[in-house]
Amino acid sequence: MRDINNTIISLLGSGTLGVIIVGVLQFIGNRHGKLEDEYRNLYQEVKDELKAYKGEHEKVESDLEQEVTELKETIIEKDSEITELKGLLREAKKTISEYKRLIKGDEKNAK
């Protein structure tokens, strides 16, 4: 930037116009530098927020996968219990039918 300033002053002379132009260029350069810094800061903030969001997303995803796994295990357990209960129910029905048959047989013999 200093080279540009010196070139402008040497072309226009050290008069007021040259100084004003150099001043304006310095102001623009400073403003540009500030905007560049703001951009870098905002970029870093967004990058950090995205990283945090990604971390949260991965944790939520992991938690959901764990929950799904636990639910699948519960379903398998309950399905096994239901199958066992169905077997017990079949046995109970057979026993009840056998008792009914025996009671009817006893009633016929008692007459």
C-alpha positions as CSV (number, residue, x, y, z in Angstrom):
1,M,0.0,0.0,0.0
2,R,2.9,2.3,0.8
3,D,4.2,1.9,-2.8
4,I,0.8,2.9,-4.2
5,N,0.8,6.0,-1.9
6,N,4.3,7.0,-3.0
7,T,3.4,6.5,-6.7
8,I,0.3,8.7,-6.4
9,I,2.1,11.4,-4.6
10,S,5.0,11.4,-7.1
11,L,2.5,11.6,-10.0
12,L,0.3,14.3,-8.5
13,G,2.9,15.9,-6.4
14,S,2.7,16.5,-2.7
15,G,-0.1,18.9,-3.1
16,T,-3.5,18.7,-1.5
17,L,-5.1,16.5,-4.2
18,G,-2.4,13.9,-3.8
19,V,-2.7,13.9,-0.1
20,I,-6.5,13.6,-0.3
21,I,-6.3,10.7,-2.7
22,V,-3.8,8.9,-0.5
23,G,-6.0,9.6,2.5
24,V,-9.0,8.2,0.7
25,L,-7.1,5.2,-0.4
26,Q,-5.8,4.6,3.1
27,F,-9.4,4.9,4.4
28,I,-10.6,2.5,1.8
29,G,-7.8,0.1,2.6
30,N,-8.4,0.3,6.3
31,R,-12.2,-0.2,5.8
32,H,-11.4,-3.2,3.5
33,G,-9.1,-4.6,6.2
34,K,-11.8,-4.2,8.8
35,L,-14.4,-5.9,6.6
36,E,-11.9,-8.7,5.8
37,D,-11.4,-9.2,9.6
38,E,-15.2,-9.2,10.2
39,Y,-15.6,-11.7,7.4
40,R,-13.0,-14.0,8.9
41,N,-14.6,-13.7,12.3
42,L,-18.0,-14.4,11.0
43,Y,-16.7,-17.3,8.9
44,Q,-15.0,-18.8,11.9
45,E,-18.2,-18.4,14.0
46,V,-20.3,-20.1,11.4
47,K,-17.7,-22.8,11.1
48,D,-17.7,-23.4,14.8
49,E,-21.5,-23.4,15.0
50,L,-21.6,-25.9,12.1
51,K,-19.1,-28.1,13.9
52,A,-21.1,-27.9,17.1
53,Y,-24.3,-28.6,15.2
54,K,-22.7,-31.6,13.5
55,G,-21.5,-32.9,16.9
56,E,-25.0,-32.5,18.3
57,H,-26.5,-34.2,15.2
58,E,-24.1,-37.1,15.5
59,K,-25.0,-37.5,19.2
60,V,-28.7,-37.4,18.5
61,E,-28.3,-39.9,15.7
62,S,-26.2,-42.1,18.0
63,D,-28.8,-41.9,20.7
64,L,-31.6,-42.7,18.3
65,E,-29.7,-45.7,16.9
66,Q,-29.2,-46.9,20.5
67,E,-32.9,-46.4,21.3
68,V,-33.9,-48.3,18.1
69,T,-31.6,-51.2,19.0
70,E,-33.1,-51.3,22.5
71,L,-36.6,-51.3,21.1
72,K,-35.7,-54.1,18.7
73,E,-34.4,-56.2,21.6
74,T,-37.6,-55.4,23.6
75,I,-39.7,-56.5,20.6
76,I,-37.8,-59.8,20.3
77,E,-38.2,-60.4,24.0
78,K,-41.9,-59.6,23.9
79,D,-42.4,-61.7,20.8
80,S,-40.7,-64.6,22.6
81,E,-43.0,-64.1,25.6
82,I,-46.1,-64.0,23.4
83,T,-45.0,-67.2,21.7
84,E,-44.5,-68.8,25.1
85,L,-47.9,-67.5,26.3
86,K,-49.6,-68.9,23.2
87,G,-48.1,-72.3,23.9
88,L,-49.4,-72.1,27.5
89,L,-52.8,-71.0,26.3
90,R,-53.0,-74.0,23.9
91,E,-52.0,-76.3,26.8
92,A,-54.7,-74.7,29.0
93,K,-57.3,-75.2,26.3
94,K,-56.4,-78.8,25.9
95,T,-56.6,-79.3,29.7
96,I,-59.9,-77.6,29.9
97,S,-61.3,-79.7,27.0
98,E,-60.0,-82.8,28.8
99,Y,-61.7,-81.8,32.0
100,K,-64.9,-81.1,30.2
101,R,-64.7,-84.5,28.6
102,L,-64.0,-86.2,31.9
103,I,-66.9,-84.3,33.6
104,K,-69.3,-85.4,30.8
105,G,-68.1,-89.0,31.2
106,D,-68.6,-88.8,35.0
107,E,-72.1,-87.4,34.5
108,K,-73.0,-90.2,32.1
109,N,-71.6,-92.8,34.5
110,A,-73.5,-91.3,37.5
111,K,-76.9,-91.7,35.7
